Structure formats: structure tokens, C-alpha cells
Amino acid sequence: MNPSRRHFLKTCSLCSLLSITPGLLTSCFSGPSGALRGPVGPVANARLSAAAAGILNHAALAPSGHNSQPWQVSLHSPRHWSIGIPPRRRLPAVDPHARESLISLGAFVENLVQAALAYGYQVAASVTASDPQETKILEIKLSPQSPATTVDLSLLGQRRTVKQGQQQRLLQSSDVRLLQLSSQHRLDYLPRDQATAASIRAGTVLAMASQCQRDAAMAELARWIRFRRSAVNRQRDGLTVAGMELNGLAGWWVGNFYQADDVMTETFRRKTVTITEELSRQGAGWLVLHSAGDSPTELIAVGRSLQRILLQARRLNIACHPMSQLLEEQIGQRELALQFGADHSIQMLLRVGYLERYPAPVTPRRPAQWFVTG
């Protein structure tokens, strides 16, 4: 079979598979996998105690853009650490100012604090960076105390992004209140039948269409996709076939026949926009998370609030699907300015909805010994 015919058949198969399997390449955030998380063999770093490794493995269950896991921990002493963002784990095409990376780092810190309490440590976290491009962002100091019995570590591992199957019934006011109470930042719920929710839905599709036309954004996406199981096992990061909610025949086909180059095709880009439009119409509406500014200190705090919201949503059986295109693209920023004012403080948009059944986590995480130095 000649190469052009083979490409044509593969493209047609992709369209067919994606038409019955919505959800490909539309989520930046996903959760951990039981089979692909935690230690890989013995801890090589003598200063990384079993407790510290446990704390950091739970911290690494935090969400991140493209599952890039943008954290690096340096040990100054067994209980004094610094945490930063390695350059190779940043996303300059869609996150040039590191806004999303800092929010992800904040979610990592929230998990770290909760896990440390369960292991018998209190955490003092202080942001040291004034510029988001700095390599080291914050310092962590642990102080021993009695283990907290109120922290549910299993909840950290049960949280994940869920794109498909969100029900359209509106969130109960009592559940919205619980979500708002879990955050230290302003959190608004926009029911799906409100005009503003419709504007966000339409704007998200337009922003995705704009992003799909940017070669740099698509090339960056392609770099973080792990089509092959061998790549998932070897790297334990990035967007996986399972994390993209491709199962059965569709998952098998994409996992065995697709490559990074396919992400750059026009057919792939068009289908991604179509799927985004389909997903944007599902669910109960949107959660809008605001901030008081955009300094590294504030964005880390926003990330901590975000993680508490996501964990509370997991308790309530509510799916959360971050859709960040409005915040990443200029056309999206213009739409947000029309809806919320030019000086809006929005840092996160989450499509939300109740689930009949919350699925198990599927996306891998790097173990602590892979991201700890010193």
C-alpha cells in the first residue's frame, strides 16, 4: 500500500473512531493510575526517607497541563526542601507566562500539605519567587507532629478529570456551597441555562479553533502525547490513550497506529474542534475560579484552592473538566473581557456535571525518586 493511501485510510479511521468516542485531546488535567504511580524499585536518594517519599508521591497526584508534572524538588536537608519548575516541563506555546504551571504547582503543594499531615508533619510553605520564570519557586519546611486522622489519603488518588458522561441536571445549591467553602478564592457557578454559560461554551469552541491553527501549540501537544504503552511505562507523564478516554477498539487503534505527526494534520485539528464543541454542550454548567492577582504567590494559592475544589467535587460525585482555551488564546481573552470586564481575575474554567459512576484514575505519575534531587 502506498504511503498516501495508508495515510488516507488512517485519517478516515480516526474520524470514524472519534465520532463515537468523544473526548480526545480536550483535557489538560487528569488523575493518577493505580498501576503507574508510586515508587519504582528502592529509593536511591539516601536523604529521601520513606515518609518523605510517601508525601511526595501523594503530592504528585496533582493535575497539570498536558500532565507535564511541572515540579522538581531539591533536598537541602531531610525536612527542608525547595520546589521549582524545570524548563523542559513548561508549556511555552499555551502557557508562556507559566500561569497554569504555577497553578499546577499550587495543587501539588496542597496535596503535599494534606499528605504530610497524615504522615505526622506540619508544613510551612513560603513562595520565594517574584518572577514566574524563576527555576525555584517556593520552600517547604516540615515539623513533626502527631499524624492527623482526618486526612483521607485515598481521596487524593481517586480524583481525576472526567470529560464524558457529565449529566445535564443542574448542581444542587447545597453542593455549590460546599465547593465554594472549600476554596479561599471566589468561585462562581454558572448553570448551563444561563446566557453567560452559553457565551463561555461558544467562546471555548472559538478559542480551541484558534489554538488548533497554531502550529506551535499543536507541536507542543504532540510532544506530550504518549500513544504507545511502552512510552507510558518509560516516561510516566503526558497525555495517554486511556487518559484521553479512548477505550476498546478506538483505544487499541490509536495506541497502536498513531504517531505524533498525526496531531499536526488538518483532519486531526478539525476533529479536535468538533469534539470540543460536543463536550462543551454536556454537563451542568461551569465553575469560574477567580484570584486577587497574578503574582507567583497568588497563583500558587489559587492552585491550592483549585485542588481543594477538585477533591470536594470528587466527594460529591461531580466531574470536573478544566477547559483553559479561553484563558490561553487572544480571542478567548477578548470574549472573557466582554463577559466579565477587561480587568477580570479569572484563573480557571471548569466544565462540571454529576456522574452516574465516577471512573477509576488512569493517567500515570512519575515517582518521587524521579523528580527529587540533592
N, C-alpha and C positions, 0 to 999 in steps of 0.2 A: 504494500500500500504506500503510495507516495505521501510525503510529509504534509502537503496542503490538504489532501483528503483526510488524513488522520486528524489534523487539527480541526477540520470542519466537523467530523463526527464527534470529537471530544467536546467541542463547543456546543453542539446540539444536545449531547447527553447532559452537559452541565445545566443547560436551560431547563431540560425536562426534569432533572432531579431537583433543582432548586424550586421549580414551580410547585412541587409537593412537599418540600422541606424548607419552609421559611426560616430565616434566622442567620444565614451565613454572613459573616463579616460585618455584623451590625453592632456588636458589643465590644466596648473597651475593657470591661471588667468581668472576671469570672472567678470561681472559687476553687478550692483545693481538691485533690483526688486522694482517696484512701490508699491507693497503690503507688502513687507518685508524689509522696511528701515525706518529710521527716528525714532522719539520718540515712546515709549511705555508708555502711560499714562503720568502723570505730572513728571517734572524733580525733583528728590528727593534732589539733591545737591543744597543747597541754594546759593552757590557761583558760580554755573553754570548758567549764565544768558541766556535768550532766544537767544541773538545774539551768545554767545559762543556755545550753543548747536547747533544752525544752522550751524555755521562754522565747528564744529567737525563732524556733520552728513554728510556734504558735503565732508570733508576730508576723511571720512571712505568709500567713494565710490571708493577709490583707489584699484588697483589689488593687489593680494598677492598669494603666493604659496599655493595651496590647499584651497584657500580662508580662510586661517588661521587668517587673520586680525591681524598681529602681532604688535599691538600698544596698549599702556597703557598711559594715560595722567594723570599727577598729578598736582593739582592746588596748587600753592604756594600763589597766590593771583588771583583775577578775571582776570588779564591781564598778569600774569606771570606763565607759565606752563613748566613742563618738560615732555618729551616723551621718553618712553623706550619700550623694547620688553620683555614681560613676558616669563619666561622659558617654560611654558606649551604651548605657541603658536609658539615656534621654531620648526624646522623640522630637527632634527639631522641626520636622515638617508639619506636624499637627499641634505641637506644644512648644513653640520656640522660646517662650518666656518661663518655661518649667512650672507653669501654674498647676497643671494636672499632676506632674511628678511630685510637687510639694504636697498636694492634697493626698496622693497615694502614700507618701512618707508619713503624713499625719495619721492615716489609717493604720499603718504599720506600728506607729508609736502607741496608738490606742490599744491595739491587740497586745503589744508588749507590756503595757501597764497592767492590763487585766490579767495576763498570764503570770506576770511577776507576783501579783497579789496572791494568786493561787499557789505559787511555789514558795511563798513566805518572804517576799521582798516588797518594800515600798520604793517607788521610782520618783526621782527628781529629774525632770526633763527640761532643758533650757536651750532655746534656739540661739545659736551663735552667729549665724549668717545674716548679713543685711542685703546681700545680693543673691538672687536665686541661682545664679550660675556658679556660685562657690561650690567647691567639691565637698567640704564638710559643712553640714547644716545645723546639727544640734549635738548636745552632750547628754549622756544618760549616767546617773549615779544610783546605785542600788544600796538600800539599807535593809538589813534583816529585820523581820518582824514575824509574828505568828501568821501562818498561812490563812488566807481568807477562805471561808467555807461557802461564801455566797456567790463566788465566781463559777460559772458553768463553762469550763474549757471546751466541752464538746460542742457548744454553740458556735465557737469560732470556726470549727471545722465543718459545720453543717451549712454555713452561709455560702451562697453562690449567686451568680447572676442567672436569672431565668427570663428568657425572651418570649418563648412560645407558651401558649396556654393561659395567658392572663385573662381573667374574666372581666366582663364589662360592668358588672354591678358596682355602684359607687362605694367608696370606702366609708365605713361607719364613722360617725363623728367621734366616738369614743376611741377608735383606733387611730384616727388622725391626731387626737390629743396626745395619745401615748407616744406617737412618733415625734411630735413636737417637743414633748417633755424630755425626750432622750437627747435632744440637741441643745447646745449652748448658743446656737445661731438661729436666726429667723428661718422658719420653714413654712412654706405655703403649700396648700393642697389646691390644685385646680381641677375640679371634676371634669370629666370628658365632655359634658354637655355645655360647658361654658365657652364663650367666644374666645377668651384668651387661650384656653387649651387648644381650640381649633387652630388658632394662629401659630402656636408653638408646633403643633403637628405639621402644618403646612410648611412652616419655616424650616423645620428639621429636614424635610424631604429636599427642599431647595438647597439647603446647606450641604447635604450629602451629595447632591448632584454637582455642586461646585467643587467639593473635595475630590470627587471621583475624576474630575477633569485635571486635577493637579498631579502631574507625574511624580513629583517628589513625595506627595502624600501616599500615593499608591505603591511606590517603590519601598517606602518605609513600612507600609503594611505588609508587603510581600516578604520583607526581611524577617518579620516576626511570626509568619505563619509556619507551623510545623505540620506539614502534610503527612510525613512518614512517621510510623510508630517508633522507628529507630531514632529519629531526631528528637522525639518527645522524651524517650528514655535517656538520651545522651545529654540534652540541654535542660529539660525540665522547666521550661518557660515558654512564652509565646502563646499564640492562638492555635489550639488544636482542633482536629476534626470533631471530637466529642464536645469540646467547649463551644464550638460553633453550632452545636445541637444538630449535627448531621449523623443520623443513625441508620442502621440497616444497610440496604443496598446503596443508598446515597453516600453514607459514610465510607463504606468499603470502596466505592468507585473513586471518590475524591481522594481518599487516603492513599490509593494505590496508583492513580494515574495523573494526578495534578501536580504541577510544579510552580515555583514562584513566578515564572514568566507568564503563566496564565492569568495572574492577577492584573497584569498590565493590558490585557486585551480589552477592546471596546465592548464586546459582549459581556464580559465579566463586570465591567463598570456599570453598564446599563442595568444588568440584573440586580446588582447591589442596590441601586436606587429604587428599583421596583420593590424589592424585599423591604427596604426601609419604609416605603410608603405603606406596605401591607401591615408591618409591625406597628407603625405609628397609629394605626386605627384601632388597635387592640388595647385592652386594659381599661382601668377605671379613671385614668387621667394622669396628672403629672405632679410630682413633688418638686418644688423650687427652693433650693438652698442658697441663702444669701450670706454675705460676710460684711465686716465693718471696714475692710480694706483689702489690699493685695500684697502686703509685705510677707516675707517668709514666715514670720511668727504667726500672722493671721491665717495664712493658708495651711500651715501645719495644724492650727486649731480647727479650721474648717474640716480637714481630713479626719480629725478625731471625732468631730460631730457626725460626719458622714458615716463613719464606721459604726457608731452607736445607733444611728438611724437604721442602717442595714441589719444590724443584729436584732434590733427591736422588730423590724419587719419580718425577719425570719421567725421570731416567736409568734407573730400574728398570722403566719402563713401568707404573707404578702410578697409577691415577686417584685424585684426592683431591677430595672434595666436602664443604666445610665446611657443617655444619648447626648453626646457632647458636641455634635457638629455645629449647632448654633453658636457655641462659645469658641469654636475653632476657626470658623470661616468669616470673612468680612461681611458677606451677605447676611449671615446669621446675626452678627453683631448689630447690623442695621435694623433687622427685624426686632431684636430684643430692645433696642433703643426706642422703636416706635411703640412697643407694648409697655415698657417699664421705665422709660426715660433714659436720656443719654448717660446719666451717671448711675445707672443701675449697678447693683452689687451682687448680681447672680454669679455663683461659682459652680453650680451643679444642677442638671435637669435629669430627673429620674422618671421614666415611664413606669407606672405601678398598677398592680391588679391582684386580686385574690387568686389563689391556685386551688384546684381540686386536690392536687397532691404535689408536695414540694419534692423535686427530684434530688437525688444524691449528687454531691460535688464530683466534678470530672476533670478539672484542669490542674496540671501539675504545679509544684512549687520546688524551688531549689532548697536543699537542706542548709542548715546554718553553717556547716563547715565549708560550704561553697562561697559564702559571702562574708565570712569573718576573717580578718587579718590581724596581725600583731600578736 
